Amino acid sequence: MNYTFKKILLAFLLSGICQVSNARQAGDSFEWPGEHVMALSLTFDDARPSQVEHGSNLFDRFGVKATFYVIPDNVRLNPDGWKAVVLSGHEIGNHSLHHPCTGNFQWSREHALESYTIEKIRAELTETNRQIEELLGVIPESFAYPCGESFVGRGLETRSYVPLIAELFASGRGWLDETANDPAFVDPAQVRGLDMDGKDFSELLPLLESAKETGYWVVLAGHDIDETGSQTARLSMLEELIIYAQNPENRIWLAPVGEVVSYINEGR
């Protein structure tokens, strides 16, 4: 190995080390409000009846604000209950009119994303906002991708509608993702959402402990709120989770998605 080549190799290695160091410093420099070392958001999809019947009472008892991504037709099943959710200070997000997902789900065949275009999904989401404002008096600034899927069309005509969400909303949350969110890096239009349905608190605790070490933002996503049933965030788990998050020793900022996104945007 000649001298010139050694110099080039050394410069390359040092460059890589500096880049990693700078990336770590950028992540480490992000500061959550107060003494908090991480953020946690509780989110729920579909405007299912149990969210009003069970969830809102639990959250109000502990003074916790959650994010509810609603479908207007489900809100119409209990408009007074959902108005009370709004008055309690919870965030209302957009979850579409028809919950379009891949047509590989038989129940979504009539509203298959493979049959959508960007123009069609835009029209549906703007109409959803209009109906939510009419029903609840709020205009959603947060969105959750139905089924966690962010495409329309098929084959060569497939398009991502993430840019549309970035245009229409302050944030877009996924589902069944595999990681929490780095506040110094996360794309607000592609916030990672982690499944909490059917889980015990002991299953979620390692995720929270890891986020306390990294300074990440954990966004948990659920559906029904009860003790049993499929796609259900358990009441006992949520109570344990809230008690843990509200313990000052754990230094967790528990806040709705919109509030956290606003803080991240200001911090960056």
Solvent accessible surface area in square Angstrom, and as a share of the most:
residue,aa,sasa,rsa
1,M,151,0.67
2,N,100,0.51
3,Y,161,0.61
4,T,85,0.50
5,F,103,0.43
6,K,105,0.45
7,K,113,0.48
8,I,109,0.55
9,L,68,0.34
10,L,105,0.52
11,A,59,0.46
12,F,149,0.62
13,L,94,0.47
14,L,92,0.46
15,S,49,0.32
16,G,31,0.30
17,I,111,0.56
18,C,73,0.44
19,Q,122,0.54
20,V,74,0.43
21,S,42,0.27
22,N,90,0.46
23,A,66,0.51
24,R,167,0.61
25,Q,113,0.50
26,A,56,0.43
27,G,26,0.25
28,D,118,0.61
29,S,78,0.51
30,F,31,0.13
31,E,135,0.61
32,W,13,0.05
33,P,35,0.22
34,G,72,0.69
35,E,129,0.58
36,H,62,0.27
37,V,39,0.22
38,M,0,0.00
39,A,0,0.00
40,L,0,0.00
41,S,0,0.00
42,L,1,0.00
43,T,0,0.00
44,F,0,0.00
45,D,4,0.02
46,D,11,0.06
47,A,1,0.01
48,R,54,0.20
49,P,67,0.42
50,S,12,0.08
51,Q,0,0.00
52,V,19,0.11
53,E,98,0.44
54,H,65,0.29
55,G,0,0.00
56,S,11,0.07
57,N,101,0.52
58,L,9,0.04
59,F,0,0.00
60,D,67,0.34
61,R,154,0.56
62,F,48,0.20
63,G,52,0.50
64,V,4,0.03
65,K,75,0.32
66,A,0,0.00
67,T,0,0.00
68,F,0,0.00
69,Y,0,0.00
70,V,0,0.00
71,I,16,0.08
72,P,0,0.00
73,D,89,0.46
74,N,41,0.21
75,V,0,0.00
76,R,99,0.36
77,L,127,0.63
78,N,53,0.27
79,P,51,0.32
80,D,106,0.55
81,G,13,0.13
82,W,2,0.01
83,K,93,0.39
84,A,54,0.42
85,V,2,0.01
86,V,32,0.18
87,L,158,0.78
88,S,35,0.23
89,G,44,0.42
90,H,9,0.04
91,E,32,0.14
92,I,10,0.05
93,G,0,0.00
94,N,0,0.00
95,H,1,0.01
96,S,0,0.00
97,L,33,0.16
98,H,88,0.39
99,H,36,0.16
100,P,0,0.00
101,C,0,0.00
102,T,15,0.09
103,G,9,0.08
104,N,127,0.65
105,F,86,0.36
106,Q,137,0.61
107,W,159,0.56
108,S,3,0.02
109,R,130,0.48
110,E,156,0.70
111,H,58,0.26
112,A,6,0.04
113,L,0,0.00
114,E,31,0.14
115,S,81,0.52
116,Y,4,0.02
117,T,73,0.42
118,I,45,0.23
119,E,123,0.55
120,K,93,0.39
121,I,1,0.00
122,R,88,0.32
123,A,61,0.48
124,E,12,0.05
125,L,1,0.00
126,T,62,0.36
127,E,54,0.24
128,T,0,0.00
129,N,25,0.13
130,R,121,0.44
131,Q,26,0.11
132,I,1,0.00
133,E,78,0.35
134,E,120,0.54
135,L,31,0.15
136,L,16,0.08
137,G,60,0.58
138,V,45,0.26
139,I,105,0.53
140,P,5,0.03
141,E,117,0.53
142,S,0,0.00
143,F,0,0.00
144,A,0,0.00
145,Y,7,0.03
146,P,0,0.00
147,C,30,0.18
148,G,26,0.25
149,E,39,0.17
150,S,36,0.23
151,F,53,0.22
152,V,2,0.01
153,G,8,0.08
154,R,162,0.59
155,G,63,0.60
156,L,171,0.85
157,E,121,0.54
158,T,55,0.32
159,R,123,0.45
160,S,61,0.40
161,Y,0,0.00
162,V,18,0.10
163,P,90,0.56
164,L,8,0.04
165,I,0,0.00
166,A,61,0.47
167,E,108,0.49
168,L,51,0.25
169,F,14,0.06
170,A,49,0.38
171,S,1,0.01
172,G,0,0.00
173,R,1,0.00
174,G,7,0.07
175,W,46,0.16
176,L,101,0.50
177,D,33,0.17
178,E,169,0.76
179,T,68,0.40
180,A,12,0.09
181,N,2,0.01
182,D,34,0.18
183,P,4,0.02
184,A,34,0.26
185,F,171,0.71
186,V,12,0.07
187,D,60,0.31
188,P,29,0.18
189,A,4,0.03
190,Q,72,0.32
191,V,0,0.00
192,R,78,0.28
193,G,0,0.00
194,L,17,0.08
195,D,34,0.18
196,M,0,0.00
197,D,18,0.09
198,G,35,0.34
199,K,60,0.25
200,D,67,0.35
201,F,25,0.10
202,S,79,0.51
203,E,97,0.44
204,L,6,0.03
205,L,58,0.29
206,P,84,0.53
207,L,49,0.24
208,L,0,0.00
209,E,72,0.32
210,S,60,0.39
211,A,3,0.03
212,K,46,0.20
213,E,150,0.67
214,T,78,0.45
215,G,18,0.18
216,Y,63,0.24
217,W,1,0.00
218,V,0,0.00
219,V,0,0.00
220,L,0,0.00
221,A,0,0.00
222,G,0,0.00
223,H,9,0.04
224,D,35,0.18
225,I,0,0.00
226,D,51,0.26
227,E,77,0.34
228,T,110,0.64
229,G,58,0.56
230,S,101,0.65
231,Q,69,0.31
232,T,4,0.02
233,A,0,0.00
234,R,77,0.28
235,L,41,0.20
236,S,58,0.38
237,M,3,0.01
238,L,0,0.00
239,E,58,0.26
240,E,91,0.41
241,L,0,0.00
242,I,0,0.00
243,I,96,0.49
244,Y,36,0.14
245,A,4,0.03
246,Q,82,0.37
247,N,58,0.30
248,P,116,0.73
249,E,146,0.65
250,N,18,0.09
251,R,106,0.39
252,I,9,0.05
253,W,33,0.12
254,L,33,0.17
255,A,3,0.02
256,P,12,0.07
257,V,0,0.00
258,G,23,0.22
259,E,91,0.41
260,V,0,0.00
261,V,4,0.02
262,S,55,0.35
263,Y,62,0.24
264,I,2,0.01
265,N,75,0.39
266,E,141,0.63
267,G,53,0.51
268,R,122,0.45
